[in-house]
Structures are given as structure tokens and as C-alpha cells.
Amino acid sequence: MVEYILEELAEIVGGEVSGDGTVNITGVAGIKEAEKGQITFLANSKYEPYLATTKASALITEGTDNFSGPAINVENPYLAFLKVVTLFDRSPIERYPRKIHSTALISESASIGADVSIGAYVVIGEDAVIGDRSTILPLVSIEENVKVGEDCLIYPHVTLRERCEIGNRVIIHSGTVIGSDGFGYAKQGSEHHKIPQIGIVRVEDDVEIGANTTVDRATTGVTFIGSGTKVDNLVQIAHNVVIGENSVLAAQVGISGSTELEKSVVLAGQAGLAGHIKIGEGARVGAQGGVTKSIPAGTTVSGYPAREHSFARKIYAASTRLPDLLRDFRDLQKRVEALEKGLGIDPKPEDD
């Protein structure tokens, strides 16, 4: 069983102990479900009332007077807690056996690195490359000339299409397809003729891609996801999209072809981006935002069509008053008609 004393954890996360630093910590848990021997954290003040009832033996916090037990005080409790979680959760290298399952179908021309784990019924095509210590779980399909870097974790039912490139320490969750054909057709009369999609997808280091996401290969050239970017479940990234480093895409985002995201862009859930536009560095798009034109760096937009967020909020607030405004308008209309009738003024003729 993994066990630390609180002072050891404080040193690891760069915090200071208040209270008994020798208490033993054997696990981690959320503030509501934590038990004796576990450490929890407080990063949001709305959870502070639970400090009175939590059974946790220690707390990671930015500072509070409402917890009677020992604590680690840090500037960023959530980040510190995540570091502690990794101490108690085995890495994929430890969790999965470092061997190749007997049912895996691996081309003789494929290159498999050291300490690689390959699960049951994995298929690895000709001239594919799997880097050292990577973990390929059951029923993954890796087609010809694919390159997978070191220390990657590929979950079941992932498909990596031909010639695509995956960097180091990349995590790809179940059901995701990397390198599916881009959606491109040329119309002739009433017929749609498929445009060959001959490009690739390149995923840089430390990217994580959620379940059932699709990243289309470029028509020509590269569909690109920069290092450190995190992509949620059910995201659609079309052909020739470029996503800058350390961007975050929440669930059900859709990005049309040839759109470019500079680094550190944030797209909230169900945001949709038109094609051939540019989203500037650090820009943010609110949930269900419909982006039809380029966005300058550092701008926050929301709504459909997406507008600067404070202006979009005013539009939304005004729209909620429309029923009352319509009622007031009809009342005024009746009063004006009554006044006109009393003054003998002919009512304005209605438009044909």
C-alpha cells in the first residue's frame, strides 16, 4: 500500500504544513466522500461547508480556519491535489503488463520500441513505428506508416489511419479516429465527386484527445494539433485545421475545414466554428457560440452569431424582455388608436 506522511506531500507540492505534519496519508478523495487516512482539497468556497463533516485526515487548501485537522497550504490547491493523486494512482506502465498479447497482428516491417504494451487483437500495419514504453490497449487499429511516440497511452477501439503522426506522452481515448477522410466533394450537376484526401494528421507532444472524437486528415498537407492541447469527448476537427499549443476544446465542439486556432485558445462546449477563419491567441468562445468570422487575440465571444461577450449578454438580456415589450407596444397601439378616433383622425391604412 502506498503511504506518505503529510510533510512529504507538502514538500512534493511545494506547500507548508499547518498542524500535525506526521499524519499518515494512504489515499485521496473528494471532500464529501473522503475517509480517515485520505487527503482532500478545497479549491472552491462553495464546498467550504463540507469541511465540518468531512472525514478526511488532511486538507490541501489556499487557507481556511474552518478545518480542524492538519493542512497543506498552497497557492493552487487544485493543481497540488492533482499532483498528489498521481502518487497514489499507478502509471499506465505499472498498470498494464509490458508485453505483446499473442492475438495482436503486427506487421513484420513495423518497429516496436522497448517496454511497449500491446493488448489483445491490436492490429499494427506495415512500417508503423511505436515508441518506447507506449501502451496500446485491445482492439486498436494502427495502419501503415503511422508513427506513435514514446510513453503514449492509446485506449481500446482507437483508429490511427495511415501515415498519421502522434507525438510523445499523448493520450487518446476510446472510439477516437485520427486521420479519417476530410469532408470534401466537387459538385458536377447533381452529383458529388469525392476529393481525394491525401494529407495527414500530426499530433504533437502532451496532447490528450477524448473519447469518440474525430480528427480529419488534410486534403493536402497537415491537420495539426499543437503540444499541450486538450480535446474533450465528441469533438469534430475537420481537414487542414491548425490548433495552436495549450488550447482547450470542450465537448461537442465542431471546427470546420482550414480554420486556424493560435495558441491557448479556449472553446467551450458545443461551440461551432466556420471554415477558413482565424482565432487569435488566448481568445475564448462561450458555450454554443457560433463563430462565423475571425476573432482577434485575447477576445471573449459568445452567442450566435458570436459577438464580444459583454455585448452578447446585453442582447440576450434584452431578448428576455421581448414578451413584456410586445405587450406594452400593443397597449400603446390601442391607446393611440383610441386617441385618433376621439380626434377624428383616420387610422393609418395598413400596408398591402
C-alpha positions in Angstrom: 0.0 0.0 0.0 1.3 3.5 -0.9 1.6 5.7 2.1 3.1 9.2 2.8 3.3 11.4 5.8 1.8 14.9 5.3 5.2 16.6 5.5 6.4 14.5 2.5 3.4 15.5 0.4 3.9 19.2 1.3 7.5 19.0 0.1 6.3 17.4 -3.2 3.7 20.0 -3.9 5.7 23.0 -2.6 3.3 23.8 0.3 3.5 24.5 4.0 2.0 22.3 6.7 -0.2 23.6 9.4 -0.9 21.2 12.3 0.5 17.7 12.6 2.8 17.0 9.7 3.4 13.4 10.7 -0.1 12.2 10.0 -0.2 9.2 7.6 -1.9 9.6 4.3 -2.9 6.4 2.4 -5.2 7.8 -0.3 -7.0 10.7 -1.9 -10.7 11.6 -2.3 -13.2 14.4 -2.8 -14.2 16.4 0.2 -17.7 14.8 0.5 -16.6 11.1 0.2 -13.2 11.3 1.9 -12.5 8.8 4.7 -9.9 8.6 7.5 -6.4 8.3 6.2 -7.2 10.2 3.0 -6.3 13.7 2.0 -8.8 16.0 0.2 -8.7 19.6 -1.1 -10.7 22.9 -1.1 -10.4 25.0 -4.2 -13.9 26.4 -4.4 -15.5 28.3 -1.5 -18.9 26.7 -2.2 -17.6 23.5 -0.8 -16.4 25.0 2.4 -19.5 23.9 4.4 -18.4 20.3 3.9 -15.3 20.9 6.0 -17.5 20.5 9.1 -18.5 16.9 8.1 -15.6 15.6 6.0 -13.8 12.5 7.5 -10.5 13.4 5.6 -7.4 13.2 7.7 -5.8 16.2 6.0 -6.7 19.1 3.6 -5.0 20.9 0.7 -6.1 24.5 0.8 -5.2 28.0 0.0 -6.0 28.8 3.6 -9.1 28.3 5.8 -10.0 28.5 9.5 -12.9 26.0 9.2 -10.9 22.8 9.2 -9.8 21.4 12.5 -7.2 18.9 11.1 -3.8 19.3 9.6 -3.5 21.0 6.2 -1.1 21.8 3.4 -1.3 25.5 2.4 -0.5 26.2 -1.3 -1.3 28.9 -3.8 -3.2 26.4 -6.2 -4.9 23.7 -4.2 -6.4 22.0 -7.2 -3.1 21.6 -9.0 -1.5 20.4 -5.8 -4.2 17.8 -5.3 -3.7 16.5 -8.9 0.0 16.1 -8.1 -0.9 14.1 -5.0 -3.4 11.9 -7.0 -0.6 10.8 -9.3 1.3 9.5 -6.3 -1.5 7.1 -5.4 -2.6 6.1 -8.9 -0.3 3.7 -10.8 1.0 4.9 -14.1 0.0 3.0 -17.3 3.4 1.4 -17.4 2.7 -0.2 -14.0 -1.0 -0.9 -14.6 -0.6 -2.8 -17.9 1.9 -5.7 -18.5 4.9 -4.8 -20.6 4.3 -7.5 -23.2 2.7 -8.1 -26.5 -0.5 -10.2 -26.5 -0.5 -13.4 -28.5 -3.5 -12.3 -30.6 -2.0 -9.0 -31.7 -1.4 -8.8 -35.5 1.8 -6.9 -36.1 3.4 -6.4 -39.5 6.9 -7.7 -39.8 8.1 -4.3 -41.0 6.6 -2.5 -38.0 9.1 -1.1 -35.4 8.2 -1.7 -31.8 10.1 0.1 -29.1 11.3 -1.1 -25.7 8.9 -1.8 -22.8 5.8 -1.5 -25.1 2.5 -3.0 -24.0 0.2 -4.2 -26.8 -3.2 -5.6 -25.9 -5.4 -8.3 -27.5 -6.4 -8.1 -31.1 -4.4 -4.9 -31.8 -3.6 -4.5 -35.5 -0.4 -2.7 -36.5 0.3 -2.1 -40.2 3.4 -2.1 -42.3 6.2 0.3 -41.4 4.4 1.6 -38.4 6.5 2.8 -35.5 5.6 2.5 -31.8 7.9 4.4 -29.4 9.4 3.1 -26.1 7.1 2.5 -23.2 3.9 3.2 -25.1 0.7 1.3 -24.2 -1.7 0.1 -26.9 -4.8 -1.4 -25.4 -7.0 -4.0 -27.0 -8.7 -3.6 -30.4 -6.7 -0.6 -31.5 -6.1 -0.3 -35.3 -2.8 1.4 -36.3 -2.5 1.5 -40.1 0.6 1.6 -42.3 3.3 4.2 -41.8 1.8 5.6 -38.6 4.3 7.0 -36.0 3.4 6.8 -32.3 5.9 8.4 -29.9 7.2 7.4 -26.5 5.1 7.0 -23.4 1.7 7.2 -25.2 -1.5 5.7 -24.0 -4.0 4.5 -26.7 -7.2 3.2 -25.3 -9.4 0.5 -26.9 -11.1 0.9 -30.2 -9.0 3.8 -31.3 -8.2 4.0 -35.1 -5.0 5.7 -36.3 -5.2 6.0 -40.1 -2.3 5.7 -42.5 0.7 8.0 -42.2 -0.5 10.0 -39.2 2.0 11.1 -36.6 1.5 11.0 -32.9 4.0 12.7 -30.5 5.3 11.7 -27.1 3.1 11.3 -24.0 -0.1 11.6 -26.0 -3.3 10.1 -24.6 -6.1 9.1 -27.0 -9.4 7.8 -25.5 -11.7 5.0 -26.8 -13.5 5.4 -30.1 -11.5 8.2 -31.4 -10.4 8.2 -35.1 -7.3 10.1 -36.1 -6.9 10.6 -39.9 -10.4 10.0 -41.1 -11.1 11.4 -44.6 -11.8 15.1 -44.7 -15.3 16.1 -45.9 -14.6 17.3 -49.4 -16.6 16.9 -52.6 -16.7 18.7 -56.0 -20.2 19.1 -57.4 -20.9 18.4 -61.1 -24.5 18.8 -62.0 -26.5 17.0 -59.3 -23.6 14.6 -58.5 -20.9 15.0 -55.7 -17.5 13.7 -56.6 -15.2 12.8 -53.7 -12.0 14.8 -53.5 -9.1 12.6 -52.5 -7.8 13.3 -49.0 -4.0 12.7 -49.3 -2.7 14.7 -46.3 -2.1 13.6 -42.7 -2.8 14.4 -39.1 0.1 15.5 -36.9 -0.4 15.5 -33.1 2.4 17.0 -31.0 3.6 16.1 -27.5 1.5 16.0 -24.4 -1.9 16.2 -26.2 -4.9 14.4 -24.8 -7.9 13.6 -27.0 -11.2 12.5 -25.6 -13.5 9.6 -26.5 -15.3 9.4 -29.8 -13.5 12.4 -31.3 -12.6 12.6 -35.0 -9.7 14.4 -36.4 -9.8 14.5 -40.2 -6.7 14.2 -42.3 -5.8 17.1 -44.5 -6.9 17.3 -48.1 -3.2 18.0 -48.8 -0.6 18.9 -46.2 -1.3 18.5 -42.4 -4.2 18.8 -39.9 -2.2 19.9 -36.8 -2.8 19.8 -33.1 -0.1 21.6 -31.1 1.7 20.4 -28.0 -0.2 20.5 -24.7 -3.6 20.9 -26.2 -6.5 19.1 -24.5 -9.5 17.9 -26.5 -12.7 16.7 -24.9 -15.1 13.9 -26.0 -17.2 14.1 -29.2 -15.2 16.8 -30.9 -15.0 17.2 -34.7 -11.8 18.7 -36.1 -12.0 19.0 -39.9 -9.4 18.8 -42.6 -6.5 21.2 -42.6 -7.4 22.7 -39.2 -4.5 24.1 -37.2 -4.8 24.2 -33.4 -2.1 26.0 -31.5 -0.3 24.7 -28.4 -2.0 24.6 -25.0 -5.5 25.1 -26.4 -8.6 23.6 -24.8 -11.6 22.3 -26.7 -14.7 21.2 -24.6 -17.2 18.5 -25.6 -19.1 18.7 -28.9 -17.0 21.5 -30.4 -17.0 21.5 -34.2 -14.3 23.2 -36.2 -14.8 23.5 -40.0 -12.0 23.0 -42.5 -8.9 25.2 -42.8 -9.6 27.2 -39.7 -6.6 28.2 -37.6 -6.5 28.5 -33.8 -3.5 30.2 -32.4 -2.1 29.1 -29.0 -4.1 29.0 -25.7 -7.5 29.3 -27.3 -10.5 28.0 -25.3 -13.6 26.7 -27.0 -16.5 25.9 -24.6 -19.0 23.1 -25.1 -20.8 22.9 -28.4 -19.0 25.9 -29.9 -19.1 25.8 -33.7 -16.5 27.5 -36.0 -17.0 28.2 -39.7 -14.2 27.3 -42.1 -11.3 29.4 -43.3 -11.2 31.8 -40.3 -8.6 32.6 -37.6 -9.0 32.6 -33.9 -6.3 34.7 -32.2 -4.1 33.8 -29.3 -5.9 33.4 -26.0 -9.3 34.0 -27.5 -12.3 32.3 -25.8 -15.6 31.2 -27.3 -18.6 30.6 -24.9 -20.8 27.5 -24.9 -22.8 27.1 -28.1 -21.1 30.1 -29.6 -21.4 30.2 -33.4 -18.3 31.8 -34.9 -18.7 33.0 -38.5 -15.6 35.3 -38.8 -12.1 35.6 -37.4 -11.6 36.7 -33.7 -8.8 38.9 -32.6 -6.4 37.7 -29.9 -7.5 37.9 -26.3 -11.2 38.4 -27.2 -14.1 36.6 -25.5 -17.1 36.0 -27.6 -20.5 34.2 -27.2 -23.9 33.7 -28.8 -24.9 33.2 -32.4 -23.5 34.8 -34.4 -20.7 35.1 -31.9 -20.2 38.7 -30.7 -18.0 40.3 -28.0 -19.2 38.7 -24.8 -20.4 41.8 -22.9 -22.4 42.9 -26.0 -23.8 39.4 -26.5 -25.0 39.4 -22.8 -26.9 42.7 -23.4 -28.6 41.2 -26.5 -29.6 38.1 -24.5 -30.9 40.2 -21.6 -32.9 42.4 -24.0 -34.4 39.4 -25.7 -35.8 38.1 -22.4 -37.9 41.3 -22.2 -39.5 40.9 -25.6 -42.8 39.4 -24.4 -43.3 42.4 -22.0 -42.2 44.9 -24.6 -44.6 43.4 -27.1 -47.5 43.6 -24.6 -46.6 47.2 -23.8 -46.4 48.0 -27.6 -49.9 46.6 -28.2 -51.3 48.5 -25.3 -49.8 51.7 -26.6 -51.1 50.9 -30.1 -54.7 50.6 -28.8 -54.4 53.9 -26.8 -53.1 55.7 -29.9 -56.0 54.3 -32.0 -58.5 55.5 -29.3 -56.9 59.0 -29.3 -57.0 59.2 -33.0 -60.6 58.1 -33.1 -61.5 60.8 -30.5 -59.8 63.4 -32.6 -61.4 62.3 -35.8 -58.2 61.2 -37.4 -58.5 58.5 -39.9 -56.5 55.4 -38.9 -53.3 54.8 -40.9 -54.1 52.4 -43.7 -52.5 49.0 -43.4 -49.8 48.1 -45.9 -50.9 45.8 -48.7 
